[in-house]
């Protein structure tokens, strides 16, 4: 049985151009049974919502602005959400807004046992994103489906759009590091890592994670592109394991930690030592542009300014 979704849209803080993409995205999660949008639809700025919403049978909840104080539409959305929660006839809430004022509502819905899909701009507050079960960046899901489905990647225009919001999403190098740790831990315990389980684990760590944030139409394409993993399929299940290069990265990390444990070391000299020990080492193969950034990503190490000038690496523990 498909999950039932309550869709509540803060129309005054959301562009109507996203409406098609919102419904396309929600098809992946279940059936939308509540469809409501909130705002003062007598205003010219929301006039287009009235026409567009008809094709999806979205019910407009009219809330005129009585003052410049707290938005009445926001308050009505909260009241409706709580009524729906207590009616106990949905499985998922989708709150479409970038307004951080809804963070407490999202927390309350989660406390009530609901999954909450947040949808909003990429520059929404980190607190709001973290409160949601999953957070979807509207800029990413808008207009991407056909293009990525055909090519597996975005066009040049799509890449530029990705660059515009890059500062608001978790860097891919950070995602990769977490993926490696998850797969490695499973392998150390003698367990396999399913692709679906890996994605779920990453989404628990980073609520707004979506492979489309990085220009990929599927998790499989992203994992294969990283070159750190081996992807295999057994019947209908896809598994992910570490490749030989990643085992080498682990050896490099161990060597750096053991070297820094002895005493703080100049970053440039450390680089020389690494290349003597691992002649094939290239920091760019691990998703980093500079050695200092790679070293800084290793737990227990810090890269800091040296009293003698330059940078040095110090072991913290």
C-alpha positions in Angstrom: 0.0 0.0 0.0 1.4 3.4 -1.0 2.1 5.9 1.7 -0.3 8.9 2.0 1.1 12.3 1.8 -0.1 15.7 3.1 1.2 18.5 0.9 1.2 21.9 2.5 2.6 24.8 0.4 3.7 28.2 1.7 2.8 29.9 -1.5 4.0 33.3 -0.3 7.5 32.0 0.0 7.6 29.6 -3.0 7.6 30.2 -6.7 4.7 28.7 -8.7 7.2 27.5 -11.3 8.2 24.7 -8.9 4.7 23.1 -8.7 5.1 20.6 -11.5 8.4 19.4 -10.1 7.0 19.1 -6.6 4.3 16.7 -7.7 6.7 14.7 -9.9 9.1 14.3 -6.9 6.4 13.2 -4.5 5.4 10.3 -6.9 8.6 8.6 -5.6 7.2 8.6 -2.0 3.5 7.8 -2.3 0.1 9.4 -3.1 -0.8 13.0 -2.2 -4.1 12.9 -0.4 -4.0 16.4 1.1 -3.2 19.3 -1.3 -3.3 22.7 0.2 -1.5 26.1 -0.4 -1.6 29.1 1.9 -1.4 32.8 1.1 -3.3 35.9 0.2 -4.4 34.9 -3.3 -6.1 38.3 -3.9 -2.6 39.8 -4.3 -1.2 40.1 -7.8 2.0 38.3 -6.8 0.0 35.1 -6.1 -2.4 35.4 -9.0 -0.6 32.7 -11.1 -0.9 30.2 -8.2 -4.7 30.3 -8.6 -4.5 29.1 -12.3 -1.6 26.7 -11.9 -3.0 24.9 -8.9 -6.3 24.0 -10.7 -4.5 21.3 -12.7 -3.5 19.5 -9.5 -6.6 20.2 -7.5 -4.6 22.1 -4.9 -7.0 23.8 -2.4 -6.1 27.4 -1.8 -6.4 28.5 1.9 -7.1 32.2 1.6 -5.4 34.2 4.4 -5.4 38.0 3.9 -2.6 40.0 5.4 -4.1 42.0 8.3 -0.8 43.6 9.2 2.9 43.4 8.6 3.3 41.2 11.7 3.5 37.4 11.7 2.0 36.0 8.4 -1.5 34.7 8.9 -0.9 32.1 6.2 2.0 30.6 8.1 -0.2 30.3 11.2 -3.0 28.6 9.2 -0.6 26.1 7.7 0.6 25.2 11.2 -3.0 24.8 12.5 -3.9 22.6 9.5 -0.8 20.5 9.9 -1.7 19.7 13.5 -5.3 18.9 12.6 -4.0 16.4 10.0 -1.5 14.9 12.4 -4.2 14.2 15.0 -6.5 12.8 12.3 -3.9 10.1 11.9 -4.7 9.4 8.2 -1.4 10.2 6.5 2.1 8.8 6.7 4.2 11.7 5.3 4.0 15.4 5.5 5.6 17.6 2.7 6.2 21.1 3.9 7.1 23.4 1.0 8.8 26.5 2.3 12.2 28.0 3.0 11.0 29.8 6.1 12.9 28.8 9.2 9.9 29.6 11.3 8.5 26.2 10.3 11.4 24.3 12.1 9.4 23.8 15.3 6.4 22.5 13.3 8.6 20.0 11.5 10.1 18.9 14.9 6.6 18.4 16.3 5.4 16.4 13.3 8.5 14.1 13.6 7.8 13.8 17.3 4.4 12.5 16.3 5.9 9.7 14.3 5.6 11.4 10.9 8.2 11.4 8.1 8.6 15.0 6.9 9.9 15.9 3.5 11.0 19.5 3.4 11.2 21.3 0.0 12.7 24.8 -0.3 15.5 26.8 -1.6 19.1 25.6 -1.1 19.9 28.6 1.1 17.2 27.7 3.7 18.5 27.5 7.2 20.6 24.5 8.2 18.3 24.1 11.2 15.2 23.7 9.0 17.0 21.2 6.8 18.3 19.2 9.8 14.8 19.0 11.3 13.3 17.3 8.2 13.5 13.6 7.5 14.6 14.5 4.0 15.1 18.0 2.5 14.8 18.6 -1.3 16.4 21.6 -2.9 13.8 23.0 -5.3 16.4 24.5 -7.6 17.7 20.9 -8.2 14.4 19.1 -8.8 13.1 21.9 -11.0 13.6 21.2 -14.7 16.2 18.5 -14.2 14.2 15.3 -14.7 14.1 15.1 -18.5 17.6 16.4 -19.0 19.4 14.1 -16.6 17.3 11.1 -17.5 18.6 11.3 -21.0 22.2 12.1 -20.4 23.0 11.1 -16.8 24.5 14.6 -16.3 23.4 18.2 -16.5 24.0 20.5 -19.5 26.4 23.4 -19.2 23.5 25.6 -18.0 22.6 23.0 -15.4 26.2 22.9 -14.2 26.2 26.7 -13.8 23.1 26.4 -11.8 24.8 23.8 -9.6 27.7 26.2 -9.1 25.4 28.9 -8.0 24.1 26.8 -5.1 27.2 24.8 -4.4 28.0 26.9 -1.3 24.7 25.7 0.3 25.2 22.0 -0.2 27.5 19.5 1.5 30.7 19.2 -0.6 31.0 15.9 -2.6 34.3 15.2 -1.0 32.6 15.1 2.4 29.9 12.9 1.1 32.5 10.5 -0.4 34.4 10.4 2.9 31.2 9.4 4.8 30.3 6.8 2.2 33.8 5.3 2.5 33.5 5.1 6.3 30.1 3.4 6.1 31.2 0.8 3.6 34.5 0.2 5.4 32.8 -0.3 8.7 30.4 -2.9 7.2 33.3 -4.7 5.6 35.2 -4.8 8.9 32.2 -6.4 10.4 31.9 -8.9 7.6 28.7 -7.3 6.2 27.7 -6.3 2.7 26.6 -2.8 1.9 23.5 -2.4 -0.3 23.3 0.7 -2.5 19.9 1.6 -1.0 21.1 1.2 2.5 24.2 3.4 1.7 22.0 6.2 0.4 19.7 6.0 3.5 22.7 6.2 5.8 24.0 9.2 4.0 20.6 10.9 4.1 20.5 10.4 7.8 23.8 12.2 8.1 23.0 14.9 5.5 19.2 15.6 5.3 19.5 17.5 2.0 21.6 14.9 0.3 20.4 14.1 -3.2 22.6 12.8 -6.0 21.0 15.4 -8.3 22.7 18.1 -6.2 25.9 16.9 -7.9 24.6 16.4 -11.4 23.7 12.7 -11.4 20.4 11.1 -12.2 20.9 8.1 -9.9 22.9 7.0 -6.9 24.4 4.2 -9.1 25.9 6.8 -11.5 27.3 8.9 -8.7 29.0 5.9 -6.9 30.5 4.6 -10.1 31.8 8.1 -11.0 33.6 8.4 -7.7 36.0 5.5 -8.7 36.4 4.6 -5.0 33.9 1.8 -5.1 33.1 -1.4 -6.9 29.4 -1.8 -7.8 28.0 -5.3 -8.3 24.5 -6.7 -8.7 23.1 -9.9 -7.4 19.6 -10.5 -8.7 17.7 -7.4 -7.8 20.1 -6.0 -5.2 23.0 -3.7 -5.9 26.0 -3.9 -3.6 28.8 -1.4 -3.0 32.4 -2.4 -1.9 35.7 -0.5 -1.7 38.2 -0.8 -4.5 41.9 -1.3 -4.2 42.7 2.4 -4.5 40.6 3.2 -1.5 42.5 0.6 0.6 45.6 2.5 -0.5 44.0 5.8 0.7 43.5 4.1 4.1 47.2 3.2 4.2 48.1 6.8 3.3 45.9 8.1 6.1 47.4 5.7 8.6 50.9 6.8 7.6 50.1 10.5 8.0 48.6 9.9 11.4 51.6 7.9 12.6 54.0 10.5 11.3 52.2 13.4 12.9 51.9 11.5 16.2 55.7 11.8 16.6 55.7 15.6 16.5 54.1 18.4 14.5 55.5 18.4 11.0 55.7 20.9 8.2 53.0 20.3 5.6 55.5 20.6 2.7 57.9 18.1 4.3 55.0 15.8 5.0 54.1 15.9 1.3 57.6 14.8 0.4 57.5 11.9 2.9 54.2 10.8 1.5 55.5 10.7 -2.1 58.6 8.8 -1.0 56.4 6.2 0.7 53.6 6.2 -1.9 55.1 7.2 -5.3 51.7 7.0 -7.0 49.9 9.2 -4.5 47.9 12.1 -6.1 45.6 14.0 -3.8 43.2 14.9 -6.6 42.4 11.2 -7.0 40.8 11.4 -3.6 38.6 14.4 -4.4 40.8 17.1 -3.0 42.6 19.9 -4.8 45.3 20.5 -2.1 47.2 18.3 0.3 46.3 20.5 3.3 42.5 20.0 2.7 43.0 16.2 2.5 45.1 16.1 5.7 42.5 18.3 7.5 39.8 15.8 6.6 41.5 13.0 8.6 40.1 12.6 12.1 42.6 13.6 14.8 44.7 15.9 12.6 44.7 19.7 12.3 46.5 21.9 9.8 47.6 25.2 11.3 49.9 28.1 10.8 53.5 27.5 11.9 55.4 30.1 14.0 58.2 29.7 11.5 55.9 30.5 8.6 53.9 28.1 6.4 51.7 25.4 7.6 52.2 22.5 9.9 50.3 19.3 10.7 49.6 18.4 14.3 48.0 15.4 16.0 45.3 16.3 18.4 44.9 13.3 20.7 
